[in-house]
Amino acid sequence: MKILLRNSWTIALTLTFVICLAPKLFARSLKSAKREGLVTEQSSGYLKGKGSKGQTIASEINQKRQQEYRRIAKDTGVPEAAVARKAGEKLKGK
Protein backbone atom coordinates (compact mmCIF):
# COMPACT_ATOMS: atom_id res chain seq x y z
CA MET A 1 0.00 0.00 0.00
CA LYS A 2 2.82 2.41 0.87
CA ILE A 3 4.47 1.73 -2.50
CA LEU A 4 1.21 2.44 -4.32
CA LEU A 5 0.77 5.75 -2.47
CA ARG A 6 4.39 6.71 -3.06
CA ASN A 7 4.03 5.91 -6.77
CA SER A 8 0.83 7.97 -6.98
CA TRP A 9 2.60 10.96 -5.45
CA THR A 10 5.61 10.48 -7.71
CA ILE A 11 3.37 10.35 -10.77
CA ALA A 12 1.40 13.40 -9.65
CA LEU A 13 4.53 15.44 -8.94
CA THR A 14 6.21 14.41 -12.18
CA LEU A 15 3.11 15.18 -14.25
CA THR A 16 2.73 18.53 -12.54
CA PHE A 17 6.34 19.34 -13.36
CA VAL A 18 5.93 18.27 -17.00
CA ILE A 19 2.64 20.11 -17.48
CA CYS A 20 3.51 23.31 -15.62
CA LEU A 21 7.10 23.77 -16.68
CA ALA A 22 6.82 22.95 -20.38
CA PRO A 23 8.80 25.30 -22.59
CA LYS A 24 6.95 28.57 -23.26
CA LEU A 25 7.09 28.23 -27.04
CA PHE A 26 5.68 24.71 -26.95
CA ALA A 27 2.92 25.80 -24.60
CA ARG A 28 2.05 28.82 -26.73
CA SER A 29 1.79 26.79 -29.93
CA LEU A 30 -0.34 24.16 -28.17
CA LYS A 31 -2.57 26.85 -26.69
CA SER A 32 -2.94 28.42 -30.12
CA ALA A 33 -3.80 25.09 -31.70
CA LYS A 34 -6.41 24.44 -29.00
CA ARG A 35 -7.84 27.94 -29.34
CA GLU A 36 -8.10 27.52 -33.11
CA GLY A 37 -9.87 24.18 -32.64
CA LEU A 38 -7.09 22.22 -34.35
CA VAL A 39 -6.53 19.88 -31.39
CA THR A 40 -8.48 18.73 -28.35
CA GLU A 41 -7.38 16.93 -25.19
CA GLN A 42 -8.59 13.37 -24.76
CA SER A 43 -9.01 11.48 -21.48
CA SER A 44 -6.39 9.03 -22.80
CA GLY A 45 -3.66 11.63 -22.20
CA TYR A 46 -3.19 12.30 -25.89
CA LEU A 47 -4.40 14.96 -28.31
CA LYS A 48 -6.88 14.45 -31.11
CA GLY A 49 -6.21 16.49 -34.22
CA LYS A 50 -8.82 17.97 -36.54
CA GLY A 51 -7.91 18.28 -40.19
CA SER A 52 -4.46 17.63 -41.62
CA LYS A 53 -2.79 20.51 -39.77
CA GLY A 54 -4.33 19.48 -36.45
CA GLN A 55 -3.38 15.84 -36.99
CA THR A 56 0.22 16.84 -37.69
CA ILE A 57 0.40 18.95 -34.53
CA ALA A 58 -1.28 16.23 -32.45
CA SER A 59 1.04 13.55 -33.80
CA GLU A 60 4.18 15.53 -32.96
CA ILE A 61 3.02 16.36 -29.44
CA ASN A 62 1.65 12.88 -28.81
CA GLN A 63 5.03 11.35 -29.67
CA LYS A 64 6.69 13.56 -27.05
CA ARG A 65 4.00 12.77 -24.52
CA GLN A 66 4.36 9.04 -25.11
CA GLN A 67 8.11 9.25 -24.51
CA GLU A 68 7.50 11.07 -21.24
CA TYR A 69 4.74 8.67 -20.15
CA ARG A 70 7.10 5.74 -20.82
CA ARG A 71 9.86 7.37 -18.79
CA ILE A 72 7.51 8.04 -15.87
CA ALA A 73 6.14 4.49 -16.06
CA LYS A 74 9.63 3.05 -16.01
CA ASP A 75 10.70 5.26 -13.09
CA THR A 76 7.61 4.52 -10.99
CA GLY A 77 6.72 0.96 -11.97
CA VAL A 78 3.21 2.07 -12.95
CA PRO A 79 1.82 0.91 -16.32
CA GLU A 80 2.26 3.45 -19.13
CA ALA A 81 -1.49 3.44 -19.85
CA ALA A 82 -2.22 4.42 -16.23
CA VAL A 83 0.29 7.27 -16.39
CA ALA A 84 -1.26 8.50 -19.65
CA ARG A 85 -4.80 8.32 -18.23
CA LYS A 86 -3.78 10.26 -15.11
CA ALA A 87 -2.21 12.93 -17.33
CA GLY A 88 -5.35 12.95 -19.48
CA GLU A 89 -7.50 13.65 -16.42
CA LYS A 90 -5.31 16.60 -15.47
CA LEU A 91 -4.95 17.99 -19.00
CA LYS A 92 -8.62 17.66 -19.87
CA GLY A 93 -9.51 19.59 -16.72
CA LYS A 94 -7.49 22.63 -17.89
The 8 nearest C-alpha neighbors of each residue, nearest first, counted from 0:
[[1, 3, 2, 4, 5, 6, 7, 8],
 [0, 2, 4, 3, 5, 6, 7, 8],
 [3, 1, 5, 0, 4, 6, 7, 75],
 [2, 4, 6, 0, 1, 5, 7, 8],
 [5, 3, 7, 1, 6, 2, 8, 0],
 [4, 6, 2, 8, 7, 3, 1, 9],
 [7, 5, 9, 3, 4, 8, 75, 2],
 [8, 6, 4, 10, 9, 5, 11, 3],
 [9, 7, 11, 5, 6, 10, 12, 4],
 [8, 10, 6, 12, 7, 11, 13, 5],
 [9, 11, 7, 13, 8, 12, 14, 6],
 [12, 10, 8, 14, 9, 13, 15, 7],
 [13, 11, 15, 9, 14, 10, 8, 16],
 [12, 14, 16, 10, 15, 11, 9, 17],
 [15, 13, 17, 11, 16, 12, 18, 10],
 [14, 16, 12, 18, 13, 17, 19, 11],
 [15, 17, 13, 14, 19, 20, 18, 12],
 [18, 16, 14, 15, 20, 19, 21, 13],
 [17, 19, 15, 16, 20, 21, 14, 90],
 [20, 18, 16, 15, 17, 21, 14, 22],
 [19, 21, 16, 17, 18, 22, 15, 23],
 [22, 20, 19, 18, 17, 23, 26, 25],
 [21, 23, 25, 24, 26, 20, 27, 19],
 [24, 22, 26, 25, 27, 21, 20, 28],
 [25, 23, 27, 26, 22, 28, 21, 29],
 [26, 24, 28, 22, 23, 27, 29, 21],
 [25, 27, 23, 29, 24, 28, 30, 22],
 [28, 26, 30, 24, 29, 25, 23, 31],
 [27, 29, 31, 25, 30, 26, 32, 24],
 [30, 28, 32, 26, 31, 27, 33, 25],
 [31, 29, 27, 33, 28, 32, 26, 34],
 [32, 30, 34, 28, 29, 33, 35, 27],
 [31, 33, 29, 37, 35, 30, 34, 38],
 [34, 32, 36, 30, 38, 31, 35, 37],
 [33, 35, 31, 36, 32, 30, 37, 38],
 [34, 36, 32, 33, 37, 31, 38, 30],
 [37, 35, 33, 34, 38, 32, 39, 49],
 [36, 38, 53, 49, 32, 35, 48, 33],
 [39, 37, 48, 33, 47, 53, 36, 32],
 [38, 40, 47, 46, 33, 41, 48, 37],
 [41, 39, 46, 91, 45, 47, 90, 42],
 [40, 42, 43, 45, 46, 44, 87, 39],
 [41, 43, 87, 44, 88, 84, 91, 40],
 [42, 44, 84, 41, 87, 45, 83, 86],
 [87, 45, 43, 83, 86, 84, 42, 41],
 [44, 46, 43, 41, 61, 40, 47, 87],
 [47, 45, 40, 57, 39, 41, 38, 48],
 [46, 48, 39, 38, 57, 40, 41, 45],
 [47, 49, 54, 53, 38, 57, 37, 46],
 [50, 48, 53, 37, 54, 38, 51, 47],
 [49, 51, 53, 52, 54, 48, 37, 55],
 [50, 52, 54, 53, 55, 49, 48, 56],
 [53, 51, 55, 54, 50, 56, 37, 49],
 [52, 54, 48, 37, 49, 56, 50, 55],
 [53, 55, 48, 57, 51, 52, 56, 49],
 [54, 56, 58, 52, 53, 57, 51, 59],
 [55, 57, 53, 59, 54, 58, 60, 52],
 [58, 56, 54, 48, 60, 46, 55, 59],
 [57, 59, 61, 55, 56, 60, 54, 62],
 [60, 58, 56, 62, 57, 61, 55, 63],
 [59, 61, 63, 57, 62, 58, 64, 56],
 [60, 62, 64, 58, 63, 59, 45, 57],
 [63, 61, 65, 59, 60, 64, 58, 66],
 [64, 62, 60, 66, 61, 65, 67, 59],
 [63, 65, 61, 67, 66, 62, 68, 60],
 [64, 66, 68, 62, 67, 63, 61, 69],
 [67, 65, 69, 63, 64, 68, 70, 62],
 [66, 68, 70, 64, 69, 65, 71, 63],
 [67, 69, 65, 71, 70, 66, 79, 82],
 [70, 68, 72, 66, 67, 71, 79, 73],
 [69, 71, 67, 73, 72, 68, 74, 66],
 [70, 72, 74, 68, 73, 69, 75, 67],
 [73, 71, 77, 69, 79, 75, 76, 70],
 [72, 74, 70, 76, 71, 75, 69, 77],
 [75, 73, 71, 72, 76, 70, 77, 69],
 [76, 74, 72, 77, 73, 6, 71, 9],
 [75, 77, 73, 72, 74, 78, 6, 71],
 [76, 78, 72, 75, 79, 81, 82, 73],
 [79, 77, 81, 80, 72, 82, 76, 73],
 [78, 80, 72, 82, 81, 69, 68, 83],
 [79, 81, 83, 82, 78, 84, 43, 68],
 [82, 80, 84, 78, 83, 79, 85, 77],
 [81, 83, 79, 85, 80, 84, 68, 86],
 [82, 84, 44, 80, 86, 81, 85, 68],
 [85, 83, 87, 43, 81, 44, 86, 82],
 [86, 84, 88, 82, 87, 83, 81, 89],
 [85, 87, 83, 89, 44, 84, 88, 90],
 [44, 88, 86, 42, 84, 90, 43, 85],
 [87, 89, 85, 91, 86, 90, 42, 84],
 [90, 88, 86, 92, 87, 91, 85, 93],
 [91, 89, 87, 92, 93, 88, 86, 40],
 [90, 92, 88, 93, 40, 89, 87, 42],
 [91, 93, 89, 90, 88, 87, 40, 42],
 [92, 90, 91, 89, 88, 40, 87, 18]]
